[in-house]
Amino acid sequence: MIEGHGDDAYKYKAIKINFSSNVYNHVDHSGLHQHLFQQMESIRTYPEPEPYSLEKVLAERFHLSSEEVCVTNGATEAIYLIAQTFRNQISAILMPTFSEYADACRLHGHKVVPIYNLNRLPDRGRLIWLCNPNNPTGELREKEVLTACIKQNPQRIFIMDQSYEFFTQKALLTAKEAAEFPNVILLHSMTKRFAVPGLRLGYITACKELLHEIRTQRMPWSVNQLAIEAGHYLLSSSQYDIDISLLLREKERLVQSLLSIGGMEIWPSDTHYMLVQLRMGKAAALKEYLATEQGILIRDASNFEGLNEHFFRIATQTPEENDKLVESIKKWTYMY
């Protein structure tokens, strides 16, 4: 794992507003807290060796068989399991993107080949990794383009991380559609959907043949009992319905407010987070000022492969918090 993932608030004393991870922070977890409190006695016994019950619920929701769903300790465990399953391969990774794909691949003996266009895939490389919507840019690759690419390359396995699928209104491959391909693996994140990063809860969907290979690498009890209980609660609750259209409209307002400051460019995003490039100054300096002087945390994105010291990433929050961010960046710009 590289130094400098988002949500590193533990490094600072008084963070009041967190824009640094791609989680929308304003979710009411009071019902979940009460449910987990009532389940505390369950920690006295081992959880299911594999989270069968939660996989069954997810399978029913997406009209899949339980053999086509694999619940993991966050999407990150899924990434490392896949890299382990197909160890010593050549992996092509669509950049810039989440660093754990390359980290997991290198750990398991892959040769990593960065790519920047799906229309020009390398001659060699069995595995194609992409994040859709992409982290850190928020860009979404069109469903029709991806489907055509998958069909044209049956000898390759496409690993598509859809952790942010809930936060876009554009069409994506569904779990059911993806499972009909013998060469597609989808990653999903309950962490992002329900704003529970501390629970570490994700899942893989794919055809049963691919998932059988991946399951053989999974250690027992990788998903703890409280996470399983939380998964059941979250999937049955209606209190986590977020108005995505409203959130995306607020994102566009935030984009325009930032652009009005001047001195920065914002990459097009199809979701609620965005990548910002400073024309002058370093993202690390801006991050330090915001964290120590304003109690605001952003993500220094300079350590994404293909980016440099001028990039940072933010995720849209409430209008009041977004206005505070804009005013604080404006102050830093004037000081700079």
MARPALUM-811865 format. One line per field, with one value per residue (C-alpha): residue number from 0; z, y, x. Coordinates in steps of 0.05 Angstrom, whole numbers, always signed. Each point is the difference from the previous one (the first is absolute). Example, Ala and Ser with C-alpha at 12.3 -4.5 7.8 and 13.67 -1.06 7.14 Angstrom:
2
k (0, 1)
z (+156, -13)
y (-90, +69)
x (+246, +27)
This chain:
336
k (0, 1, 2, 3, 4, 5, 6, 7, 8, 9, 10, 11, 12, 13, 14, 15, 16, 17, 18, 19, 20, 21, 22, 23, 24, 25, 26, 27, 28, 29, 30, 31, 32, 33, 34, 35, 36, 37, 38, 39, 40, 41, 42, 43, 44, 45, 46, 47, 48, 49, 50, 51, 52, 53, 54, 55, 56, 57, 58, 59, 60, 61, 62, 63, 64, 65, 66, 67, 68, 69, 70, 71, 72, 73, 74, 75, 76, 77, 78, 79, 80, 81, 82, 83, 84, 85, 86, 87, 88, 89, 90, 91, 92, 93, 94, 95, 96, 97, 98, 99, 100, 101, 102, 103, 104, 105, 106, 107, 108, 109, 110, 111, 112, 113, 114, 115, 116, 117, 118, 119, 120, 121, 122, 123, 124, 125, 126, 127, 128, 129, 130, 131, 132, 133, 134, 135, 136, 137, 138, 139, 140, 141, 142, 143, 144, 145, 146, 147, 148, 149, 150, 151, 152, 153, 154, 155, 156, 157, 158, 159, 160, 161, 162, 163, 164, 165, 166, 167, 168, 169, 170, 171, 172, 173, 174, 175, 176, 177, 178, 179, 180, 181, 182, 183, 184, 185, 186, 187, 188, 189, 190, 191, 192, 193, 194, 195, 196, 197, 198, 199, 200, 201, 202, 203, 204, 205, 206, 207, 208, 209, 210, 211, 212, 213, 214, 215, 216, 217, 218, 219, 220, 221, 222, 223, 224, 225, 226, 227, 228, 229, 230, 231, 232, 233, 234, 235, 236, 237, 238, 239, 240, 241, 242, 243, 244, 245, 246, 247, 248, 249, 250, 251, 252, 253, 254, 255, 256, 257, 258, 259, 260, 261, 262, 263, 264, 265, 266, 267, 268, 269, 270, 271, 272, 273, 274, 275, 276, 277, 278, 279, 280, 281, 282, 283, 284, 285, 286, 287, 288, 289, 290, 291, 292, 293, 294, 295, 296, 297, 298, 299, 300, 301, 302, 303, 304, 305, 306, 307, 308, 309, 310, 311, 312, 313, 314, 315, 316, 317, 318, 319, 320, 321, 322, 323, 324, 325, 326, 327, 328, 329, 330, 331, 332, 333, 334, 335)
z (+0, -19, +49, -12, -10, +16, +68, +39, +52, +54, -18, +21, +64, -19, -67, -3, -73, -39, -76, -6, -11, -52, +54, +9, +75, +16, +12, +62, +32, +64, -21, -19, +67, +38, -41, +11, +74, +4, -37, +45, +32, -69, +6, +50, -57, -67, -60, -60, -31, -64, +4, -32, +28, -26, -68, -5, +13, -51, -51, +8, -7, -66, -28, +5, +30, +65, -40, -38, +62, +47, +60, +21, +53, -40, -75, +17, +22, -66, -38, +35, -7, -75, -7, +41, -40, -66, +26, -46, -57, -40, +25, -40, +45, -27, +31, +39, +51, +69, +19, +33, -67, -17, +71, +4, -68, +15, +67, -38, -55, -55, -52, +2, -65, +6, -55, -15, -53, -5, -75, -2, +45, +3, -40, +64, +65, +24, +52, -13, +62, +1, +50, -25, +20, +5, +63, +3, -62, +6, -74, -23, -60, -40, +9, -75, -10, +56, -25, -69, +28, +42, -59, -45, +51, +25, +18, +52, +69, +14, +74, +9, +66, +6, +72, -18, -43, +47, -10, -74, -43, -62, -20, +24, -10, +50, +42, -39, -68, +22, +27, -69, -26, +14, +3, +45, +74, +35, +67, +44, +64, +57, +33, -51, -10, +74, +26, +46, -17, +69, -9, -63, -41, -74, -50, -67, -53, -60, -33, +47, -35, +13, +71, +15, -16, +43, +59, +5, +20, +55, +72, +48, +43, -41, +12, +74, +33, +12, -73, -22, +47, -26, -72, +14, +35, -54, -57, +35, +20, -40, +40, -45, -62, -23, -54, -50, -49, +56, +20, -72, -9, +62, -30, -62, +44, +38, -66, -23, +67, -2, -73, +18, +46, -59, -2, -6, -48, +17, -39, -24, +50, -6, +75, +65, +6, -45, -17, +4, -30, +27, -52, +54, +68, +27, +23, +62, +21, -10, +39, +58, +3, -3, +53, +50, -10, -21, +27, -71, -30, -75, -37, -27, -66, -20, +15, -52, -57, -59, +44, +31, +60, -25, +7, +57, +5, +38, +10, +2, +69, +25, -33, +65, +3, -74, +8, +58, -43, -56, +46, +33, -67, -21, +62, -15, -72, +22, +49, -53)
y (+0, +68, +58, +51, -32, +44, +9, +8, +45, -38, +41, +65, +26, +34, -19, +26, -12, -59, +4, -49, -67, -14, -14, +45, +12, +24, -66, -16, -63, +2, -60, -40, +19, -27, -63, -15, +14, -53, -49, +8, -69, -30, +18, -57, -51, -7, +30, -43, -26, +33, +51, -46, +34, +69, -29, -32, +67, +36, -56, +6, +76, -4, -63, -41, -67, +0, -30, +66, +44, +3, +46, +28, +42, +63, +7, +1, -73, -16, +35, -40, -65, +9, +17, -62, -45, +21, +8, +9, +28, +64, +52, +62, +55, +60, +62, +45, -41, -32, -24, -65, -35, +8, -14, -65, -22, +13, -36, -62, +1, +36, +43, +65, +38, +69, +17, +64, -21, -62, +7, -18, -60, -29, -64, -36, +0, -48, +46, +70, +41, +63, +40, +22, +54, +13, +21, +55, +32, -19, -16, -57, -45, -10, -67, -12, +13, -48, -54, +4, -3, -61, -37, +17, -27, -67, -23, +55, +8, +68, +20, +60, +35, +30, +24, +67, -27, +29, +71, +7, +4, -29, -72, -53, -75, -33, -59, -44, +23, -8, -70, -22, +13, -53, +55, +55, +12, +57, +30, +34, +40, +4, +45, +55, -13, +4, +43, -54, -2, -25, -64, -23, -32, -13, -55, -30, -21, -44, -66, -59, -29, +63, +7, -72, +14, +63, -34, -52, +56, +31, -11, -21, +52, +59, +37, +9, -13, +73, +17, -57, +25, +71, -25, -33, +62, +48, -40, -3, +74, +56, +56, +1, +26, +61, +47, -9, +51, +52, -19, +4, +69, +23, -29, +44, +61, -16, -7, +69, +32, -29, +22, +71, +4, -10, -34, -71, -50, -54, -65, -21, -46, -44, -7, +40, +4, +36, +9, +71, +25, +63, +44, +27, -28, -70, -43, -21, +73, +13, -63, +20, +71, -25, -54, +42, +68, -16, -70, -25, -63, -12, -56, +17, -39, +8, -73, -28, -27, +48, +61, +51, +47, +47, -48, -9, -36, +19, -31, +44, +9, +47, +69, +34, -43, +9, +76, -4, -38, +51, +59, -35, -16, +72, +24, -47, +25, +72, -18, -38)
x (+0, +27, +5, -54, -68, -59, -32, +65, -33, +37, +62, -34, -29, -64, -31, -71, -18, +26, +3, +58, -35, -53, -52, -60, +4, -70, -35, -41, +30, -42, -41, +62, +33, -60, -3, +74, -7, -54, +46, +60, -9, +14, +74, +7, -4, +35, -35, -17, +65, -25, -56, -51, -62, +19, +20, -69, -34, +43, -12, -75, +4, +38, -35, +64, +17, +39, +58, +4, +10, +60, -2, +68, +34, -10, +14, +74, -1, -33, +56, +54, -39, -6, +74, +17, -46, +32, +71, +60, -42, +7, -50, -18, -28, -38, +34, -3, -38, -1, +70, -21, -11, +74, +22, -39, +24, +73, -6, -23, +52, -37, +33, -39, -11, -32, -50, -38, -50, -44, +1, +74, +10, +71, +13, +18, -39, -53, -31, -29, -14, -43, -40, -68, -18, +74, +37, +26, -31, -73, -2, -45, +14, -64, -34, -5, +75, +19, -47, +30, +70, -17, -30, +60, +50, -27, +70, +7, -32, -30, +1, -45, -4, -70, +8, -31, -57, -53, +26, -12, -63, +33, -10, +48, +5, -47, +23, -47, +27, +72, -11, -22, +70, +54, +54, -29, +9, -36, +20, -51, +6, -50, +51, -13, -74, -17, +57, +29, +75, +18, -41, +38, -56, +0, -17, +19, -50, +21, -17, +4, +62, +42, -26, +16, +73, +0, -34, +55, +48, -44, +20, -56, -35, +26, -66, -15, -67, -19, +15, -45, -55, +9, -5, -67, -26, +24, -30, -68, -2, -32, +32, +62, -35, +40, -27, +57, -27, +1, +71, +24, -33, +37, +64, -10, -12, +65, +37, -23, +17, +71, +10, -21, +61, +46, +67, -26, -30, -51, -3, -70, -34, -62, -7, +3, +77, +49, +73, +27, +65, +34, +33, +46, +20, +2, -57, +39, +7, -74, -18, +44, -29, -72, +12, +39, -32, -72, -14, -14, +29, +11, +36, +69, -3, +73, +16, -48, +42, -4, -16, +47, +6, -54, -59, -50, -67, -63, -69, -62, -31, -55, -9, +24, +62, +14, -5, +49, +49, -5, +11, +59, +33, -12, +38, +58, +2, +5, +55, +38)
